[in-house]
Amino acid sequence: MPIDDHLHRLLGHYTASPQWVKSVVGGAYAHIPESVRFGAGYARFKARFEAAWPDPEAIAAQLADTLQVALASVPAYRAHAGLLGRVRDDPFGVLSQLPLLDKAQLKANLGQYLSEAARPAQRLKMFTGGSTAVPMSFYLEKGVTRAREWAAVNTLAERCGTDGDGVVLALRGRTVAGAAQADGRLWMYEPIKRHLILSSDHLEPQHMPRYAEALRQWQPRWVHAYPSALYPLLAWLKSEGLSDLLGEVRGVLLTSESVFEHHLAAFKAFFECPVIVQYGHSERVLFAHTLADDPRYHFWPHYGHLELIDEAGRPVTTPGAVGELVGTSFDNAVMPFIRYRTGDYAVLGSGPNPQWPGHPVCERIEGRVQEFVVCHDQRLVSITTLGAAHFDQLDHCLRLQFEQHEPGLLILRVVPLRPLTPDQRRDLAQAVFDKTQGGCRVQVEEVASIERTARGKQRLLIQHLPIERYLGAALVAGLPR
């Protein structure tokens, strides 16, 4: 088993250790080649992902491998074992005959989806906090998953310009030991990935000068961040005339959250470099990203198999139509995910980018199932596009969050750098009303802070309505833009 899998269980102790321990231990570990840290699989995955044109035959074989494991050894698919003889000749046809799988079903019957052919020692237990309100445990494969993910991320960085020599500013929800103390340091340096990790729990104006000190000291050249954590830092730097502290940044990678359109516009205006948005999830089923010159999401067909389905479970084939992202995993012989419903919705693109042939594209990812607001006439509007309702008025708001208890009425909480004027409040309310085509009124509330999840993410919308009740009709009619 690769060294990295042996040491992964010690990660919490390592990140909580004093800075000198991280500097010595992590600094030494960083010099060990990836082939030693992650095993021989790293080079194999790296070669696969670096291919300019993914090999259709190899992709079909990868899908067949996944289906072979599921049909031969996973109890949940025992009733479909008769399809085994067709797997190698027609993997896509076999896949279409298997049932869709949602998170609640998987959580309730976890043991039924584990391969009986895999030893318990091969299982790498993981946990997802549940962005669709269904937190759960699941299993990846030791010796495989981490090598594959490291290869994918490194390939993305090389092809899209989001990493390289120099320090990476990391704002991705990591806890910084001692940050809760009155005089505690709000950052730590992790030398294995060269990450300057800033606490995501202290993004209020009174703490920003301490972040500025860390930026002066480390001079990051790259940014990897949750959008909701990066935006308040940039807004404060801009307001204080300190934008030059990130003036050497050469690439920005946004991950793990939906992105408000006005936030993305602000990032592109602030940084004179590629700003890439990456889509993925803890289950490691699908992997996609935008490009510097193409805002669409490009899915890697050699990472996992993508389907886009409508409200009846049928394939979405019309460009511009909305569907749910469904994925089938590759390279997980412990717990293969078959036709796994992510709960994320996207708009089908019209065709691949010439520079990325063979990669399916989606025009945009509308968000997760709980990231839609319900208008008074039961239309749905994506929270990510709603966030662009009035960019000028939101420009100096560090954070914002919507909450909904009834159709047609929203609460908009904002953490402003300075108090909102009555005119600004009125303009915000009018902008949301206009953006929803008269579908939602809004109550604007100023707050000192907005709570984050245990993983450091911010919920863009706290939705109390049963979205599934409205979703089918909305997908048939087409979501408003």
DRENDO-1510 file (C-alpha; in Angstrom, 1 decimal, always signed):
<recs>
REC; n; res; u; v; w
REC; 1; MET; +0.0; +0.0; +0.0 .
REC; 2; PRO; +1.3; +3.5; -0.8 .
REC; 3; ILE; +2.9; +5.6; +1.9 .
REC; 4; ASP; +0.2; +8.2; +1.6 .
REC; 5; ASP; -2.6; +5.8; +2.5 .
REC; 6; HIS; -0.8; +4.7; +5.6 .
REC; 7; LEU; -0.2; +8.3; +6.7 .
REC; 8; HIS; -3.6; +9.7; +5.8 .
REC; 9; ARG; -5.1; +8.6; +9.2 .
REC; 10; LEU; -2.5; +10.9; +10.9 .
REC; 11; LEU; -3.5; +13.9; +8.9 .
REC; 12; GLY; -5.5; +15.5; +11.8 .
REC; 13; HIS; -2.6; +15.2; +14.1 .
REC; 14; TYR; -0.2; +16.7; +11.5 .
REC; 15; THR; -2.4; +19.8; +10.8 .
REC; 16; ALA; -2.9; +20.4; +14.5 .
REC; 17; SER; +0.8; +20.2; +15.3 .
REC; 18; PRO; +3.0; +23.3; +15.9 .
REC; 19; GLN; +4.2; +25.1; +12.8 .
REC; 20; TRP; +7.8; +23.9; +13.3 .
REC; 21; VAL; +6.6; +20.3; +13.2 .
REC; 22; LYS; +4.8; +20.9; +10.0 .
REC; 23; SER; +7.8; +22.7; +8.5 .
REC; 24; VAL; +10.2; +19.9; +9.4 .
REC; 25; VAL; +8.0; +16.8; +8.9 .
REC; 26; GLY; +6.0; +18.2; +6.0 .
REC; 27; GLY; +9.0; +19.7; +4.3 .
REC; 28; ALA; +10.8; +16.4; +4.3 .
REC; 29; TYR; +7.8; +14.5; +3.1 .
REC; 30; ALA; +7.2; +17.0; +0.2 .
REC; 31; HIS; +10.6; +15.9; -1.3 .
REC; 32; ILE; +9.5; +12.3; -1.7 .
REC; 33; PRO; +8.4; +11.6; -5.3 .
REC; 34; GLU; +4.7; +11.1; -6.0 .
REC; 35; SER; +5.4; +7.6; -7.4 .
REC; 36; VAL; +6.6; +6.7; -3.9 .
REC; 37; ARG; +4.0; +8.6; -1.9 .
REC; 38; PHE; +1.0; +7.4; -4.0 .
REC; 39; GLY; +2.4; +4.2; -5.6 .
REC; 40; ALA; +2.6; +3.1; -9.2 .
REC; 41; GLY; -1.0; +4.0; -9.8 .
REC; 42; TYR; -0.2; +7.7; -9.8 .
REC; 43; ALA; +1.8; +7.6; -13.0 .
REC; 44; ARG; -0.9; +5.4; -14.7 .
REC; 45; PHE; -3.7; +7.9; -13.8 .
REC; 46; LYS; -1.5; +10.9; -14.7 .
REC; 47; ALA; -1.0; +9.4; -18.2 .
REC; 48; ARG; -4.7; +8.8; -18.6 .
REC; 49; PHE; -5.7; +12.3; -17.6 .
REC; 50; GLU; -3.0; +14.0; -19.7 .
REC; 51; ALA; -4.4; +12.6; -22.9 .
REC; 52; ALA; -5.5; +15.5; -25.1 .
REC; 53; TRP; -8.2; +13.3; -26.6 .
REC; 54; PRO; -9.6; +10.7; -24.2 .
REC; 55; ASP; -9.7; +7.2; -25.8 .
REC; 56; PRO; -13.3; +6.1; -26.3 .
REC; 57; GLU; -12.3; +2.4; -26.2 .
REC; 58; ALA; -10.4; +2.9; -22.9 .
REC; 59; ILE; -13.4; +4.8; -21.4 .
REC; 60; ALA; -15.8; +1.9; -22.4 .
REC; 61; ALA; -13.4; -0.5; -20.8 .
REC; 62; GLN; -13.3; +1.5; -17.6 .
REC; 63; LEU; -17.1; +1.6; -17.4 .
REC; 64; ALA; -17.1; -2.2; -18.1 .
REC; 65; ASP; -14.7; -2.7; -15.2 .
REC; 66; THR; -17.0; -0.8; -12.8 .
REC; 67; LEU; -20.1; -2.7; -14.0 .
REC; 68; GLN; -18.3; -6.1; -13.7 .
REC; 69; VAL; -17.5; -5.4; -10.1 .
REC; 70; ALA; -21.1; -4.2; -9.3 .
REC; 71; LEU; -22.9; -7.0; -11.1 .
REC; 72; ALA; -20.6; -9.8; -9.9 .
REC; 73; SER; -20.0; -8.8; -6.2 .
REC; 74; VAL; -22.3; -6.0; -5.0 .
REC; 75; PRO; -25.5; -7.3; -3.3 .
REC; 76; ALA; -27.7; -4.4; -4.4 .
REC; 77; TYR; -27.2; -5.5; -8.1 .
REC; 78; ARG; -27.6; -9.2; -7.6 .
REC; 79; ALA; -31.0; -9.1; -9.4 .
REC; 80; HIS; -29.2; -7.7; -12.5 .
REC; 81; ALA; -26.4; -10.4; -12.6 .
REC; 82; GLY; -27.9; -11.7; -15.8 .
REC; 83; LEU; -26.4; -8.7; -17.6 .
REC; 84; LEU; -22.9; -9.8; -16.8 .
REC; 85; GLY; -22.4; -11.5; -20.1 .
REC; 86; ARG; -23.0; -8.3; -22.0 .
REC; 87; VAL; -20.8; -6.0; -20.0 .
REC; 88; ARG; -17.7; -6.1; -22.2 .
REC; 89; ASP; -19.5; -5.9; -25.5 .
REC; 90; ASP; -22.1; -3.2; -24.5 .
REC; 91; PRO; -21.3; -1.5; -21.3 .
REC; 92; PHE; -23.4; +1.6; -22.1 .
REC; 93; GLY; -26.4; -0.5; -22.9 .
REC; 94; VAL; -26.0; -2.5; -19.7 .
REC; 95; LEU; -25.7; +0.7; -17.7 .
REC; 96; SER; -28.9; +2.1; -19.1 .
REC; 97; GLN; -30.8; -0.9; -17.7 .
REC; 98; LEU; -29.6; -0.4; -14.1 .
REC; 99; PRO; -31.6; +1.7; -11.6 .
REC; 100; LEU; -30.8; +5.2; -10.6 .
REC; 101; LEU; -29.3; +5.6; -7.1 .
REC; 102; ASP; -29.9; +8.5; -4.7 .
REC; 103; LYS; -28.1; +9.5; -1.6 .
REC; 104; ALA; -30.9; +8.7; +0.8 .
REC; 105; GLN; -31.2; +5.2; -0.6 .
REC; 106; LEU; -27.4; +4.6; -0.4 .
REC; 107; LYS; -27.3; +5.9; +3.2 .
REC; 108; ALA; -30.2; +3.6; +4.3 .
REC; 109; ASN; -28.6; +0.5; +2.7 .
REC; 110; LEU; -24.9; +1.2; +2.8 .
REC; 111; GLY; -23.8; -2.4; +3.3 .
REC; 112; GLN; -25.7; -3.5; +0.2 .
REC; 113; TYR; -23.5; -1.4; -2.0 .
REC; 114; LEU; -20.2; -2.7; -0.8 .
REC; 115; SER; -18.3; -5.2; -3.0 .
REC; 116; GLU; -18.1; -8.7; -1.3 .
REC; 117; ALA; -15.0; -9.3; -3.4 .
REC; 118; ALA; -13.1; -6.5; -1.7 .
REC; 119; ARG; -11.4; -7.0; +1.7 .
REC; 120; PRO; -12.4; -4.6; +4.5 .
REC; 121; ALA; -8.7; -3.5; +4.6 .
REC; 122; GLN; -9.1; -2.1; +1.1 .
REC; 123; ARG; -11.8; +0.3; +2.2 .
REC; 124; LEU; -11.1; +4.0; +2.8 .
REC; 125; LYS; -14.0; +5.4; +4.9 .
REC; 126; MET; -15.1; +8.8; +3.9 .
REC; 127; PHE; -17.8; +11.2; +5.0 .
REC; 128; THR; -19.8; +13.9; +3.2 .
REC; 129; GLY; -21.4; +16.7; +5.1 .
REC; 130; GLY; -24.5; +16.6; +2.9 .
REC; 131; SER; -24.9; +19.7; +0.8 .
REC; 132; THR; -28.3; +18.3; -0.2 .
REC; 133; ALA; -29.3; +17.7; +3.5 .
REC; 134; VAL; -28.3; +14.0; +3.3 .
REC; 135; PRO; -25.0; +13.6; +5.2 .
REC; 136; MET; -23.6; +10.1; +4.9 .
REC; 137; SER; -20.6; +7.7; +5.1 .
REC; 138; PHE; -19.2; +5.8; +2.1 .
REC; 139; TYR; -16.1; +4.0; +1.0 .
REC; 140; LEU; -13.4; +4.7; -1.5 .
REC; 141; GLU; -10.4; +2.4; -2.3 .
REC; 142; LYS; -7.1; +2.5; -0.5 .
REC; 143; GLY; -4.1; +2.6; -2.8 .
REC; 144; VAL; -6.2; +3.9; -5.7 .
REC; 145; THR; -8.5; +6.8; -4.9 .
REC; 146; ARG; -5.9; +9.2; -3.4 .
REC; 147; ALA; -3.4; +8.5; -6.2 .
REC; 148; ARG; -6.1; +9.1; -8.8 .
REC; 149; GLU; -7.3; +12.4; -7.2 .
REC; 150; TRP; -3.8; +13.8; -6.9 .
REC; 151; ALA; -3.2; +12.9; -10.5 .
REC; 152; ALA; -6.4; +14.6; -11.6 .
REC; 153; VAL; -5.8; +17.8; -9.6 .
REC; 154; ASN; -2.2; +18.0; -10.8 .
REC; 155; THR; -3.2; +17.6; -14.4 .
REC; 156; LEU; -5.9; +20.3; -14.1 .
REC; 157; ALA; -3.3; +22.7; -12.6 .
REC; 158; GLU; -0.9; +22.1; -15.4 .
REC; 159; ARG; -3.4; +22.4; -18.2 .
REC; 160; CYS; -5.4; +25.4; -16.8 .
REC; 161; GLY; -2.6; +27.3; -15.0 .
REC; 162; THR; -3.9; +27.1; -11.4 .
REC; 163; ASP; -0.7; +25.9; -9.6 .
REC; 164; GLY; +3.1; +25.8; -10.0 .
REC; 165; ASP; +6.1; +27.1; -8.2 .
REC; 166; GLY; +5.4; +29.3; -5.3 .
REC; 167; VAL; +3.0; +29.5; -2.3 .
REC; 168; VAL; -0.7; +28.7; -2.7 .
REC; 169; LEU; -3.2; +30.8; -0.7 .
REC; 170; ALA; -5.7; +28.2; +0.6 .
REC; 171; LEU; -9.1; +29.3; +1.9 .
REC; 172; ARG; -11.0; +26.0; +1.9 .
REC; 173; GLY; -12.5; +25.7; +5.4 .
REC; 174; ARG; -9.5; +24.2; +7.2 .
REC; 175; THR; -9.3; +24.8; +10.9 .
REC; 176; VAL; -6.2; +26.7; +12.0 .
REC; 177; ALA; -4.9; +25.5; +15.4 .
REC; 178; GLY; -4.9; +28.2; +18.0 .
REC; 179; ALA; -7.0; +30.7; +15.9 .
REC; 180; ALA; -9.8; +30.7; +18.4 .
REC; 181; GLN; -7.5; +32.2; +21.1 .
REC; 182; ALA; -7.5; +35.9; +21.5 .
REC; 183; ASP; -3.8; +36.3; +20.4 .
REC; 184; GLY; -3.8; +33.1; +18.2 .
REC; 185; ARG; -2.4; +33.1; +14.7 .
REC; 186; LEU; -5.0; +33.0; +12.0 .
REC; 187; TRP; -2.8; +31.1; +9.5 .
REC; 188; MET; -0.5; +28.2; +9.1 .
REC; 189; TYR; +1.8; +27.0; +6.4 .
REC; 190; GLU; +1.6; +23.4; +5.1 .
REC; 191; PRO; +4.8; +22.6; +3.1 .
REC; 192; ILE; +3.6; +19.4; +1.4 .
REC; 193; LYS; +1.2; +21.3; -0.8 .
REC; 194; ARG; +2.9; +24.7; -0.2 .
REC; 195; HIS; -0.4; +26.0; +1.2 .
REC; 196; LEU; -0.7; +29.2; +3.2 .
REC; 197; ILE; -3.9; +28.2; +5.0 .
REC; 198; LEU; -6.0; +31.1; +6.4 .
REC; 199; SER; -8.7; +30.4; +8.9 .
REC; 200; SER; -12.1; +30.6; +7.3 .
REC; 201; ASP; -13.7; +31.4; +10.6 .
REC; 202; HIS; -12.4; +34.9; +11.0 .
REC; 203; LEU; -13.4; +36.7; +7.8 .
REC; 204; GLU; -14.9; +39.7; +9.5 .
REC; 205; PRO; -13.2; +43.2; +9.0 .
REC; 206; GLN; -11.6; +43.3; +12.4 .
REC; 207; HIS; -9.5; +40.3; +11.7 .
REC; 208; MET; -8.5; +41.2; +8.1 .
REC; 209; PRO; -5.3; +43.1; +9.1 .
REC; 210; ARG; -3.8; +39.9; +10.4 .
REC; 211; TYR; -4.5; +38.2; +7.1 .
REC; 212; ALA; -2.8; +41.0; +5.4 .
REC; 213; GLU; +0.3; +40.4; +7.5 .
REC; 214; ALA; +0.4; +36.8; +6.4 .
REC; 215; LEU; +0.0; +37.8; +2.7 .
REC; 216; ARG; +2.9; +40.2; +3.0 .
REC; 217; GLN; +5.1; +37.5; +4.5 .
REC; 218; TRP; +4.3; +34.7; +2.1 .
REC; 219; GLN; +3.4; +36.5; -1.1 .
REC; 220; PRO; +1.2; +33.7; -2.6 .
REC; 221; ARG; +1.3; +33.1; -6.4 .
REC; 222; TRP; -1.8; +30.9; -6.5 .
REC; 223; VAL; -5.2; +30.8; -4.9 .
REC; 224; HIS; -7.3; +27.7; -4.1 .
REC; 225; ALA; -10.5; +28.8; -2.3 .
REC; 226; TYR; -14.2; +28.4; -1.5 .
REC; 227; PRO; -15.8; +31.4; -3.3 .
REC; 228; SER; -17.6; +32.5; -0.2 .
REC; 229; ALA; -14.4; +32.7; +1.7 .
REC; 230; LEU; -12.3; +34.4; -0.9 .
REC; 231; TYR; -14.8; +37.2; -1.7 .
REC; 232; PRO; -14.8; +39.0; +1.7 .
REC; 233; LEU; -11.0; +39.0; +1.7 .
REC; 234; LEU; -10.8; +40.6; -1.7 .
REC; 235; ALA; -13.5; +43.1; -0.9 .
REC; 236; TRP; -11.6; +44.2; +2.2 .
REC; 237; LEU; -8.2; +44.4; +0.4 .
REC; 238; LYS; -9.8; +46.5; -2.3 .
REC; 239; SER; -11.5; +48.8; +0.2 .
REC; 240; GLU; -8.2; +49.3; +2.1 .
REC; 241; GLY; -6.1; +49.9; -1.0 .
REC; 242; LEU; -4.2; +46.6; -0.5 .
REC; 243; SER; -5.0; +44.8; -3.6 .
REC; 244; ASP; -1.3; +44.6; -4.5 .
REC; 245; LEU; -0.9; +42.0; -1.7 .
REC; 246; LEU; -2.3; +39.5; -4.2 .
REC; 247; GLY; -0.8; +41.2; -7.2 .
REC; 248; GLU; +1.5; +38.3; -8.0 .
REC; 249; VAL; -1.2; +35.7; -8.2 .
REC; 250; ARG; -1.0; +33.7; -11.5 .
REC; 251; GLY; -3.9; +31.4; -11.2 .
REC; 252; VAL; -7.1; +31.0; -9.2 .
REC; 253; LEU; -9.0; +27.7; -8.6 .
REC; 254; LEU; -12.5; +27.9; -7.0 .
REC; 255; THR; -13.9; +24.7; -5.6 .
REC; 256; SER; -16.6; +23.0; -3.5 .
REC; 257; GLU; -19.3; +25.6; -3.6 .
REC; 258; SER; -21.7; +27.1; -6.1 .
REC; 259; VAL; -20.5; +30.5; -7.2 .
REC; 260; PHE; -22.6; +33.7; -7.2 .
REC; 261; GLU; -22.3; +35.4; -10.6 .
REC; 262; HIS; -21.3; +38.7; -9.1 .
REC; 263; HIS; -18.6; +37.0; -7.0 .
REC; 264; LEU; -17.2; +35.4; -10.2 .
REC; 265; ALA; -17.2; +38.7; -12.0 .
REC; 266; ALA; -15.4; +40.3; -9.0 .
REC; 267; PHE; -12.7; +37.6; -9.0 .
REC; 268; LYS; -12.1; +38.1; -12.7 .
REC; 269; ALA; -11.9; +41.8; -12.3 .
REC; 270; PHE; -9.5; +41.6; -9.3 .
REC; 271; PHE; -7.1; +39.0; -10.7 .
REC; 272; GLU; -5.3; +39.4; -14.0 .
REC; 273; CYS; -4.9; +35.6; -14.5 .
REC; 274; PRO; -7.0; +32.5; -15.2 .
REC; 275; VAL; -9.9; +32.0; -12.8 .
REC; 276; ILE; -11.1; +28.4; -13.0 .
REC; 277; VAL; -14.2; +26.9; -11.3 .
REC; 278; GLN; -13.9; +23.2; -10.5 .
REC; 279; TYR; -16.8; +20.9; -9.9 .
REC; 280; GLY; -16.5; +17.6; -8.0 .
REC; 281; HIS; -17.6; +15.9; -4.8 .
REC; 282; SER; -16.4; +13.7; -2.0 .
REC; 283; GLU; -17.6; +10.6; -3.7 .
REC; 284; ARG; -15.2; +11.1; -6.6 .
REC; 285; VAL; -17.7; +10.2; -9.3 .
REC; 286; LEU; -17.6; +13.2; -11.6 .
REC; 287; PHE; -14.9; +15.9; -12.3 .
REC; 288; ALA; -15.4; +19.0; -14.3 .
REC; 289; HIS; -14.1; +22.6; -14.6 .
REC; 290; THR; -14.4; +25.8; -16.5 .
REC; 291; LEU; -11.7; +27.3; -18.7 .
REC; 292; ALA; -10.1; +30.7; -18.7 .
REC; 293; ASP; -11.7; +31.5; -22.0 .
REC; 294; ASP; -14.8; +29.2; -21.8 .
REC; 295; PRO; -17.1; +29.5; -18.8 .
REC; 296; ARG; -18.8; +26.2; -19.5 .
REC; 297; TYR; -18.1; +23.1; -17.4 .
REC; 298; HIS; -16.0; +20.5; -19.1 .
REC; 299; PHE; -16.5; +17.0; -17.7 .
REC; 300; TRP; -13.7; +14.4; -17.8 .
REC; 301; PRO; -15.1; +11.3; -19.5 .
REC; 302; HIS; -12.0; +9.3; -18.4 .
REC; 303; TYR; -12.7; +10.1; -14.7 .
REC; 304; GLY; -16.3; +9.0; -14.5 .
REC; 305; HIS; -19.3; +8.6; -16.8 .
REC; 306; LEU; -21.8; +11.5; -17.0 .
REC; 307; GLU; -25.5; +11.4; -17.6 .
REC; 308; LEU; -27.9; +14.3; -17.5 .
REC; 309; ILE; -31.5; +13.2; -16.8 .
REC; 310; ASP; -34.9; +14.9; -16.8 .
REC; 311; GLU; -37.6; +14.7; -14.1 .
REC; 312; ALA; -38.7; +11.3; -15.5 .
REC; 313; GLY; -35.1; +9.8; -15.5 .
REC; 314; ARG; -34.8; +10.2; -19.3 .
REC; 315; PRO; -31.6; +11.5; -21.0 .
REC; 316; VAL; -31.5; +15.2; -21.6 .
REC; 317; THR; -30.3; +15.7; -25.2 .
REC; 318; THR; -31.5; +19.2; -26.1 .
REC; 319; PRO; -28.8; +21.9; -25.6 .
REC; 320; GLY; -30.1; +24.5; -23.2 .
REC; 321; ALA; -32.3; +22.0; -21.3 .
REC; 322; VAL; -31.9; +21.4; -17.6 .
REC; 323; GLY; -31.2; +18.1; -16.0 .
REC; 324; GLU; -29.8; +16.4; -12.9 .
REC; 325; LEU; -26.2; +15.3; -13.0 .
REC; 326; VAL; -25.9; +11.6; -12.6 .
REC; 327; GLY; -22.5; +9.8; -12.5 .
REC; 328; THR; -21.0; +6.3; -12.6 .
REC; 329; SER; -17.6; +6.0; -10.9 .
REC; 330; PHE; -14.4; +4.5; -12.3 .
REC; 331; ASP; -11.6; +3.0; -10.3 .
REC; 332; ASN; -13.5; +2.1; -7.1 .
REC; 333; ALA; -13.6; -1.7; -6.7 .
REC; 334; VAL; -14.7; -1.3; -3.1 .
REC; 335; MET; -17.9; +0.6; -3.6 .
REC; 336; PRO; -18.8; +1.4; -7.2 .
REC; 337; PHE; -21.3; +4.2; -7.6 .
REC; 338; ILE; -23.7; +3.2; -10.4 .
REC; 339; ARG; -26.0; +5.9; -11.9 .
REC; 340; TYR; -25.5; +8.0; -8.8 .
REC; 341; ARG; -27.8; +11.0; -8.5 .
REC; 342; THR; -25.7; +13.9; -7.3 .
REC; 343; GLY; -28.6; +16.3; -6.6 .
REC; 344; ASP; -26.9; +18.9; -8.7 .
REC; 345; TYR; -28.6; +20.4; -11.8 .
REC; 346; ALA; -27.0; +21.7; -14.9 .
REC; 347; VAL; -27.8; +23.0; -18.4 .
REC; 348; LEU; -26.7; +20.9; -21.3 .
REC; 349; GLY; -24.1; +22.5; -23.6 .
REC; 350; SER; -24.1; +22.7; -27.3 .
REC; 351; GLY; -20.8; +21.1; -28.1 .
REC; 352; PRO; -17.2; +20.4; -26.9 .
REC; 353; ASN; -14.5; +23.0; -26.9 .
REC; 354; PRO; -12.0; +22.4; -29.8 .
REC; 355; GLN; -9.1; +22.5; -27.3 .
REC; 356; TRP; -10.8; +19.8; -25.1 .
REC; 357; PRO; -12.3; +17.3; -27.6 .
REC; 358; GLY; -14.3; +14.5; -26.2 .
REC; 359; HIS; -15.3; +16.3; -23.0 .
REC; 360; PRO; -19.0; +16.7; -22.5 .
REC; 361; VAL; -20.0; +20.3; -21.6 .
REC; 362; CYS; -22.7; +22.0; -19.5 .
REC; 363; GLU; -23.4; +25.6; -20.0 .
REC; 364; ARG; -23.6; +26.1; -16.3 .
REC; 365; ILE; -24.3; +24.3; -13.1 .
REC; 366; GLU; -27.5; +25.7; -11.6 .
REC; 367; GLY; -26.8; +24.4; -8.2 .
REC; 368; ARG; -27.8; +21.7; -5.8 .
REC; 369; VAL; -31.4; +20.7; -5.2 .
REC; 370; GLN; -31.6; +22.9; -2.1 .
REC; 371; GLU; -30.2; +25.9; -3.9 .
REC; 372; PHE; -33.3; +27.0; -5.7 .
REC; 373; VAL; -35.8; +29.6; -4.5 .
REC; 374; VAL; -39.5; +29.2; -5.1 .
REC; 375; CYS; -41.5; +32.1; -6.6 .
REC; 376; HIS; -45.1; +32.9; -5.6 .
REC; 377; ASP; -46.2; +31.2; -8.8 .
REC; 378; GLN; -44.1; +28.1; -8.0 .
REC; 379; ARG; -41.4; +28.9; -10.5 .
REC; 380; LEU; -37.8; +28.1; -9.5 .
REC; 381; VAL; -34.8; +30.4; -9.7 .
REC; 382; SER; -31.2; +29.2; -9.1 .
REC; 383; ILE; -29.6; +30.9; -6.1 .
REC; 384; THR; -26.3; +31.3; -8.0 .
REC; 385; THR; -27.9; +33.5; -10.7 .
REC; 386; LEU; -30.1; +35.3; -8.1 .
REC; 387; GLY; -26.9; +36.4; -6.4 .
REC; 388; ALA; -26.1; +38.6; -9.5 .
REC; 389; ALA; -29.3; +40.6; -9.0 .
REC; 390; HIS; -27.6; +43.9; -8.3 .
REC; 391; PHE; -23.8; +43.8; -8.5 .
REC; 392; ASP; -23.2; +47.4; -7.6 .
REC; 393; GLN; -25.1; +47.3; -4.3 .
REC; 394; LEU; -23.5; +44.0; -3.3 .
REC; 395; ASP; -20.0; +45.1; -4.2 .
REC; 396; HIS; -19.1; +46.1; -0.6 .
REC; 397; CYS; -21.0; +43.3; +1.1 .
REC; 398; LEU; -18.6; +40.7; +2.5 .
REC; 399; ARG; -21.1; +37.9; +2.7 .
REC; 400; LEU; -24.7; +37.3; +1.9 .
REC; 401; GLN; -27.2; +34.5; +2.4 .
REC; 402; PHE; -30.8; +33.9; +1.5 .
REC; 403; GLU; -33.4; +32.1; +3.5 .
REC; 404; GLN; -36.9; +31.0; +2.5 .
REC; 405; HIS; -39.9; +29.8; +4.5 .
REC; 406; GLU; -42.7; +30.4; +2.0 .
REC; 407; PRO; -43.0; +30.8; -1.7 .
REC; 408; GLY; -42.4; +34.3; -3.0 .
REC; 409; LEU; -40.8; +35.6; +0.1 .
REC; 410; LEU; -37.0; +35.7; +0.8 .
REC; 411; ILE; -34.8; +37.0; +3.6 .
REC; 412; LEU; -31.5; +38.4; +2.4 .
REC; 413; ARG; -28.8; +38.7; +5.1 .
REC; 414; VAL; -25.7; +40.7; +4.3 .
REC; 415; VAL; -22.5; +41.4; +6.2 .
REC; 416; PRO; -21.6; +44.9; +4.9 .
REC; 417; LEU; -18.3; +46.7; +5.1 .
REC; 418; ARG; -20.3; +49.8; +6.0 .
REC; 419; PRO; -24.0; +50.1; +6.9 .
REC; 420; LEU; -26.5; +50.0; +4.0 .
REC; 421; THR; -28.4; +53.2; +3.2 .
REC; 422; PRO; -32.2; +53.2; +2.9 .
REC; 423; ASP; -31.7; +53.7; -0.9 .
REC; 424; GLN; -29.4; +50.6; -1.1 .
REC; 425; ARG; -31.9; +48.5; +0.8 .
REC; 426; ARG; -34.6; +49.5; -1.5 .
REC; 427; ASP; -32.5; +48.9; -4.6 .
REC; 428; LEU; -31.5; +45.4; -3.4 .
REC; 429; ALA; -35.1; +44.5; -2.7 .
REC; 430; GLN; -36.2; +45.8; -6.2 .
REC; 431; ALA; -33.3; +44.0; -7.9 .
REC; 432; VAL; -34.3; +40.7; -6.4 .
REC; 433; PHE; -37.9; +41.3; -7.4 .
REC; 434; ASP; -36.8; +42.1; -11.0 .
REC; 435; LYS; -34.4; +39.2; -11.2 .
REC; 436; THR; -37.2; +36.8; -10.3 .
REC; 437; GLN; -39.5; +38.5; -12.8 .
REC; 438; GLY; -41.8; +39.6; -10.0 .
REC; 439; GLY; -41.7; +36.2; -8.3 .
REC; 440; CYS; -40.1; +37.1; -5.0 .
REC; 441; ARG; -40.2; +39.9; -2.5 .
REC; 442; VAL; -37.2; +40.2; -0.2 .
REC; 443; GLN; -36.5; +41.5; +3.4 .
REC; 444; VAL; -33.0; +42.8; +3.7 .
REC; 445; GLU; -31.3; +42.2; +7.1 .
REC; 446; GLU; -27.8; +43.5; +8.1 .
REC; 447; VAL; -25.9; +41.0; +10.3 .
REC; 448; ALA; -22.4; +40.9; +11.9 .
REC; 449; SER; -21.6; +37.4; +10.6 .
REC; 450; ILE; -23.1; +34.4; +8.8 .
REC; 451; GLU; -22.5; +30.9; +10.2 .
REC; 452; ARG; -20.5; +28.4; +8.3 .
REC; 453; THR; -20.9; +24.7; +8.1 .
REC; 454; ALA; -18.5; +22.4; +10.1 .
REC; 455; ARG; -16.4; +22.1; +6.9 .
REC; 456; GLY; -16.0; +25.8; +6.5 .
REC; 457; LYS; -18.5; +26.3; +3.7 .
REC; 458; GLN; -21.2; +28.9; +3.6 .
REC; 459; ARG; -24.8; +27.9; +2.7 .
REC; 460; LEU; -25.9; +30.4; +0.0 .
REC; 461; LEU; -29.5; +29.5; +0.7 .
REC; 462; ILE; -31.2; +28.1; +3.8 .
REC; 463; GLN; -34.3; +26.5; +2.1 .
REC; 464; HIS; -37.1; +25.3; +4.3 .
REC; 465; LEU; -39.5; +24.5; +1.4 .
REC; 466; PRO; -39.7; +20.9; +0.0 .
REC; 467; ILE; -38.0; +21.7; -3.4 .
REC; 468; GLU; -38.8; +18.3; -4.8 .
REC; 469; ARG; -42.5; +19.2; -4.8 .
REC; 470; TYR; -41.8; +22.0; -7.3 .
REC; 471; LEU; -38.9; +20.7; -9.2 .
REC; 472; GLY; -40.5; +18.5; -11.8 .
REC; 473; ALA; -42.8; +21.2; -13.1 .
REC; 474; ALA; -39.9; +23.7; -13.2 .
REC; 475; LEU; -37.7; +21.4; -15.2 .
REC; 476; VAL; -40.4; +20.8; -17.8 .
REC; 477; ALA; -41.0; +24.5; -18.1 .
REC; 478; GLY; -37.3; +25.4; -18.1 .
REC; 479; LEU; -35.6; +27.3; -15.3 .
REC; 480; PRO; -35.6; +31.1; -15.7 .
REC; 481; ARG; -32.3; +32.7; -16.4 .
</recs>
